[in-house]
């Protein structure tokens, strides 16, 4: 669909609608699960996840299985770690240890 509202705006509107429903019990739980799923989609639309080594997950797995990529591949582990942090930031941005474990940017001052 083109034009206004955008897909992101529609998702946000449905998420807010679900969050504001006067529900209790199981219905409240299910509405919160649905709202959380929509929040994940919102974050992914706002910051699409870059592929590792410019490869789709399927091709990346195929190359692992074929042995053309492994832990010794230059830069692969750093790319996988960065992809993992990017995925956590989308899926669970309030994950308690995300900020503590995230590596600092290369130009950041050392932590004390």
Order of alpha helices (4+ residues) and beta strands (2+ residues): alpha-alpha-alpha-alpha-alpha
